[in-house]
């Protein structure tokens, strides 16, 4: 999960260096939007917010929820 996100960020940086703004934007959109949806589903399915566990909520906000 994390390696796929890191690869997408590296690819996006490569597109930025070559000046391809459209491909950079599409890469970021298709890489980060599903990550955000996964984190939101983990927050609501596991009900981490109701357990009063601020560290777990912070990890979800930092996109590190699957590691929990």
N, CA, C and O atoms as a GROMACS GRO file, in nm:
protein
  272
    1UNK      N    1   0.083  -0.120   0.000
    1UNK     CA    2   0.000   0.000   0.000
    1UNK      C    3   0.087   0.125   0.000
    1UNK      O    4   0.068   0.217  -0.080
    2UNK      N    5   0.182   0.126   0.091
    2UNK     CA    6   0.269   0.243   0.100
    2UNK      C    7   0.363   0.254  -0.018
    2UNK      O    8   0.394   0.364  -0.064
    3UNK      N    9   0.410   0.140  -0.069
    3UNK     CA   10   0.501   0.145  -0.183
    3UNK      C   11   0.430   0.192  -0.310
    3UNK      O   12   0.491   0.259  -0.394
    4UNK      N   13   0.304   0.157  -0.324
    4UNK     CA   14   0.228   0.204  -0.439
    4UNK      C   15   0.210   0.356  -0.434
    4UNK      O   16   0.221   0.424  -0.536
    5UNK      N   17   0.182   0.408  -0.316
    5UNK     CA   18   0.168   0.552  -0.300
    5UNK      C   19   0.301   0.622  -0.324
    5UNK      O   20   0.304   0.727  -0.389
    6UNK      N   21   0.409   0.566  -0.273
    6UNK     CA   22   0.542   0.625  -0.295
    6UNK      C   23   0.579   0.623  -0.443
    6UNK      O   24   0.638   0.719  -0.494
    7UNK      N   25   0.546   0.515  -0.512
    7UNK     CA   26   0.575   0.507  -0.656
    7UNK      C   27   0.495   0.611  -0.734
    7UNK      O   28   0.546   0.672  -0.827
    8UNK      N   29   0.370   0.631  -0.695
    8UNK     CA   30   0.287   0.733  -0.763
    8UNK      C   31   0.343   0.872  -0.738
    8UNK      O   32   0.341   0.956  -0.828
    9UNK      N   33   0.391   0.898  -0.617
    9UNK     CA   34   0.449   1.030  -0.589
    9UNK      C   35   0.579   1.052  -0.666
    9UNK      O   36   0.605   1.162  -0.713
   10UNK      N   37   0.661   0.947  -0.680
   10UNK     CA   38   0.784   0.958  -0.759
   10UNK      C   39   0.752   0.981  -0.906
   10UNK      O   40   0.816   1.063  -0.972
   11UNK      N   41   0.654   0.910  -0.957
   11UNK     CA   42   0.612   0.928  -1.095
   11UNK      C   43   0.558   1.070  -1.117
   11UNK      O   44   0.586   1.133  -1.219
   12UNK      N   45   0.483   1.119  -1.021
   12UNK     CA   46   0.431   1.255  -1.031
   12UNK      C   47   0.544   1.358  -1.031
   12UNK      O   48   0.538   1.457  -1.104
   13UNK      N   49   0.645   1.334  -0.949
   13UNK     CA   50   0.761   1.425  -0.948
   13UNK      C   51   0.834   1.421  -1.082
   13UNK      O   52   0.882   1.523  -1.130
   14UNK      N   53   0.841   1.303  -1.142
   14UNK     CA   54   0.902   1.292  -1.275
   14UNK      C   55   0.824   1.370  -1.380
   14UNK      O   56   0.883   1.436  -1.465
   15UNK      N   57   0.693   1.361  -1.373
   15UNK     CA   58   0.610   1.440  -1.466
   15UNK      C   59   0.627   1.590  -1.443
   15UNK      O   60   0.627   1.668  -1.538
   16UNK      N   61   0.642   1.629  -1.318
   16UNK     CA   62   0.661   1.772  -1.288
   16UNK      C   63   0.793   1.821  -1.346
   16UNK      O   64   0.800   1.932  -1.399
   17UNK      N   65   0.898   1.738  -1.337
   17UNK     CA   66   1.029   1.777  -1.390
   17UNK      C   67   1.029   1.791  -1.540
   17UNK      O   68   1.103   1.873  -1.595
   18UNK      N   69   0.948   1.711  -1.609
   18UNK     CA   70   0.942   1.720  -1.755
   18UNK      C   71   0.840   1.822  -1.804
   18UNK      O   72   0.834   1.852  -1.924
   19UNK      N   73   0.760   1.876  -1.713
   19UNK     CA   74   0.664   1.980  -1.751
   19UNK      C   75   0.527   1.929  -1.791
   19UNK      O   76   0.447   2.006  -1.843
   20UNK      N   77   0.498   1.803  -1.768
   20UNK     CA   78   0.366   1.748  -1.800
   20UNK      C   79   0.271   1.769  -1.683
   20UNK      O   80   0.256   1.681  -1.598
   21UNK      N   81   0.208   1.884  -1.680
   21UNK     CA   82   0.118   1.917  -1.568
   21UNK      C   83  -0.007   1.831  -1.569
   21UNK      O   84  -0.058   1.794  -1.463
   22UNK      N   85  -0.058   1.799  -1.688
   22UNK     CA   86  -0.182   1.720  -1.695
   22UNK      C   87  -0.158   1.579  -1.639
   22UNK      O   88  -0.238   1.530  -1.560
   23UNK      N   89  -0.048   1.514  -1.679
   23UNK     CA   90  -0.020   1.379  -1.630
   23UNK      C   91   0.015   1.380  -1.482
   23UNK      O   92  -0.017   1.286  -1.410
   24UNK      N   93   0.079   1.486  -1.436
   24UNK     CA   94   0.110   1.497  -1.293
   24UNK      C   95  -0.020   1.507  -1.213
   24UNK      O   96  -0.034   1.440  -1.110
   25UNK      N   97  -0.112   1.588  -1.259
   25UNK     CA   98  -0.239   1.604  -1.189
   25UNK      C   99  -0.320   1.475  -1.190
   25UNK      O  100  -0.377   1.437  -1.088
   26UNK      N  101  -0.325   1.408  -1.304
   26UNK     CA  102  -0.400   1.282  -1.312
   26UNK      C  103  -0.337   1.174  -1.224
   26UNK      O  104  -0.409   1.097  -1.160
   27UNK      N  105  -0.205   1.168  -1.220
   27UNK     CA  106  -0.137   1.070  -1.136
   27UNK      C  107  -0.168   1.094  -0.990
   27UNK      O  108  -0.199   1.001  -0.916
   28UNK      N  109  -0.160   1.219  -0.947
   28UNK     CA  110  -0.191   1.251  -0.808
   28UNK      C  111  -0.337   1.223  -0.775
   28UNK      O  112  -0.369   1.171  -0.668
   29UNK      N  113  -0.426   1.256  -0.868
   29UNK     CA  114  -0.568   1.234  -0.845
   29UNK      C  115  -0.599   1.085  -0.830
   29UNK      O  116  -0.667   1.045  -0.736
   30UNK      N  117  -0.548   1.003  -0.922
   30UNK     CA  118  -0.578   0.860  -0.919
   30UNK      C  119  -0.501   0.786  -0.811
   30UNK      O  120  -0.536   0.673  -0.778
   31UNK      N  121  -0.398   0.847  -0.755
   31UNK     CA  122  -0.322   0.782  -0.648
   31UNK      C  123  -0.374   0.822  -0.511
   31UNK      O  124  -0.386   0.737  -0.422
   32UNK      N  125  -0.405   0.949  -0.492
   32UNK     CA  126  -0.440   0.998  -0.358
   32UNK      C  127  -0.589   0.992  -0.326
   32UNK      O  128  -0.626   0.978  -0.210
   33UNK      N  129  -0.675   1.002  -0.426
   33UNK     CA  130  -0.818   0.996  -0.400
   33UNK      C  131  -0.861   0.860  -0.345
   33UNK      O  132  -0.936   0.856  -0.247
   34UNK      N  133  -0.816   0.748  -0.404
   34UNK     CA  134  -0.852   0.618  -0.343
   34UNK      C  135  -0.793   0.601  -0.203
   34UNK      O  136  -0.855   0.539  -0.117
   35UNK      N  137  -0.674   0.656  -0.179
   35UNK     CA  138  -0.615   0.648  -0.045
   35UNK      C  139  -0.704   0.720   0.057
   35UNK      O  140  -0.726   0.670   0.167
   36UNK      N  141  -0.753   0.836   0.019
   36UNK     CA  142  -0.840   0.911   0.110
   36UNK      C  143  -0.970   0.835   0.136
   36UNK      O  144  -1.019   0.834   0.248
   37UNK      N  145  -1.025   0.771   0.033
   37UNK     CA  146  -1.148   0.693   0.052
   37UNK      C  147  -1.125   0.573   0.143
   37UNK      O  148  -1.211   0.539   0.224
   38UNK      N  149  -1.011   0.508   0.130
   38UNK     CA  150  -0.979   0.395   0.217
   38UNK      C  151  -0.968   0.442   0.361
   38UNK      O  152  -1.018   0.375   0.451
   39UNK      N  153  -0.903   0.554   0.383
   39UNK     CA  154  -0.887   0.604   0.519
   39UNK      C  155  -1.022   0.642   0.580
   39UNK      O  156  -1.046   0.615   0.698
   40UNK      N  157  -1.108   0.704   0.502
   40UNK     CA  158  -1.240   0.740   0.554
   40UNK      C  159  -1.321   0.616   0.588
   40UNK      O  160  -1.390   0.612   0.689
   41UNK      N  161  -1.313   0.514   0.503
   41UNK     CA  162  -1.387   0.392   0.533
   41UNK      C  163  -1.331   0.324   0.658
   41UNK      O  164  -1.407   0.268   0.736
   42UNK      N  165  -1.199   0.327   0.677
   42UNK     CA  166  -1.141   0.268   0.797
   42UNK      C  167  -1.185   0.343   0.923
   42UNK      O  168  -1.210   0.282   1.026
   43UNK      N  169  -1.193   0.474   0.914
   43UNK     CA  170  -1.236   0.553   1.029
   43UNK      C  171  -1.380   0.519   1.066
   43UNK      O  172  -1.411   0.500   1.184
   44UNK      N  173  -1.469   0.512   0.967
   44UNK     CA  174  -1.609   0.492   0.998
   44UNK      C  175  -1.645   0.346   1.024
   44UNK      O  176  -1.733   0.317   1.106
   45UNK      N  177  -1.578   0.254   0.957
   45UNK     CA  178  -1.609   0.113   0.979
   45UNK      C  179  -1.557   0.067   1.115
   45UNK      O  180  -1.628  -0.001   1.189
   46UNK      N  181  -1.436   0.105   1.147
   46UNK     CA  182  -1.378   0.062   1.274
   46UNK      C  183  -1.417   0.151   1.391
   46UNK      O  184  -1.386   0.121   1.507
   47UNK      N  185  -1.484   0.260   1.361
   47UNK     CA  186  -1.533   0.356   1.461
   47UNK      C  187  -1.421   0.399   1.557
   47UNK      O  188  -1.437   0.398   1.679
   48UNK      N  189  -1.309   0.436   1.496
   48UNK     CA  190  -1.196   0.482   1.576
   48UNK      C  191  -1.223   0.616   1.643
   48UNK      O  192  -1.163   0.648   1.746
   49UNK      N  193  -1.313   0.694   1.584
   49UNK     CA  194  -1.343   0.824   1.642
   49UNK      C  195  -1.418   0.809   1.775
   49UNK      O  196  -1.394   0.886   1.868
   50UNK      N  197  -1.508   0.712   1.784
   50UNK     CA  198  -1.590   0.697   1.904
   50UNK      C  199  -1.512   0.636   2.020
   50UNK      O  200  -1.557   0.644   2.135
   51UNK      N  201  -1.398   0.575   1.994
   51UNK     CA  202  -1.320   0.514   2.100
   51UNK      C  203  -1.231   0.614   2.172
   51UNK      O  204  -1.163   0.579   2.268
   52UNK      N  205  -1.231   0.738   2.126
   52UNK     CA  206  -1.150   0.844   2.185
   52UNK      C  207  -1.002   0.806   2.180
   52UNK      O  208  -0.932   0.811   2.281
   53UNK      N  209  -0.958   0.768   2.061
   53UNK     CA  210  -0.818   0.734   2.039
   53UNK      C  211  -0.759   0.834   1.940
   53UNK      O  212  -0.760   0.808   1.820
   54UNK      N  213  -0.709   0.946   1.989
   54UNK     CA  214  -0.663   1.051   1.898
   54UNK      C  215  -0.541   1.009   1.815
   54UNK      O  216  -0.524   1.058   1.703
   55UNK      N  217  -0.456   0.920   1.867
   55UNK     CA  218  -0.340   0.877   1.789
   55UNK      C  219  -0.382   0.799   1.664
   55UNK      O  220  -0.326   0.818   1.557
   56UNK      N  221  -0.482   0.713   1.679
   56UNK     CA  222  -0.531   0.636   1.564
   56UNK      C  223  -0.595   0.729   1.462
   56UNK      O  224  -0.576   0.710   1.342
   57UNK      N  225  -0.670   0.827   1.508
   57UNK     CA  226  -0.730   0.924   1.417
   57UNK      C  227  -0.622   1.003   1.344
   57UNK      O  228  -0.635   1.029   1.224
   58UNK      N  229  -0.516   1.041   1.414
   58UNK     CA  230  -0.406   1.113   1.350
   58UNK      C  231  -0.339   1.026   1.244
   58UNK      O  232  -0.304   1.075   1.137
   59UNK      N  233  -0.321   0.897   1.274
   59UNK     CA  234  -0.262   0.808   1.174
   59UNK      C  235  -0.350   0.796   1.050
   59UNK      O  236  -0.299   0.787   0.939
   60UNK      N  237  -0.481   0.795   1.068
   60UNK     CA  238  -0.571   0.792   0.953
   60UNK      C  239  -0.559   0.920   0.872
   60UNK      O  240  -0.561   0.917   0.749
   61UNK      N  241  -0.546   1.033   0.939
   61UNK     CA  242  -0.534   1.160   0.868
   61UNK      C  243  -0.402   1.170   0.792
   61UNK      O  244  -0.393   1.237   0.690
   62UNK      N  245  -0.300   1.103   0.842
   62UNK     CA  246  -0.170   1.100   0.775
   62UNK      C  247  -0.158   0.988   0.671
   62UNK      O  248  -0.050   0.961   0.620
   63UNK      N  249  -0.269   0.923   0.641
   63UNK     CA  250  -0.277   0.813   0.545
   63UNK      C  251  -0.201   0.689   0.590
   63UNK      O  252  -0.156   0.611   0.506
   64UNK      N  253  -0.186   0.670   0.720
   64UNK     CA  254  -0.117   0.553   0.773
   64UNK      C  255  -0.212   0.460   0.846
   64UNK      O  256  -0.167   0.377   0.925
   65UNK      N  257  -0.340   0.471   0.822
   65UNK     CA  258  -0.439   0.388   0.889
   65UNK      C  259  -0.424   0.239   0.868
   65UNK      O  260  -0.446   0.164   0.963
   66UNK      N  261  -0.388   0.190   0.748
   66UNK     CA  262  -0.375   0.045   0.731
   66UNK      C  263  -0.265  -0.016   0.818
   66UNK      O  264  -0.268  -0.136   0.844
   67UNK      N  265  -0.169   0.063   0.862
   67UNK     CA  266  -0.064   0.010   0.948
   67UNK      C  267  -0.116  -0.021   1.087
   67UNK      O  268  -0.056  -0.100   1.160
   68UNK      N  269  -0.227   0.043   1.126
   68UNK     CA  270  -0.286   0.018   1.256
   68UNK      C  271  -0.352  -0.117   1.252
   68UNK      O  272  -0.409  -0.161   1.352
   0.00000   0.00000   0.00000
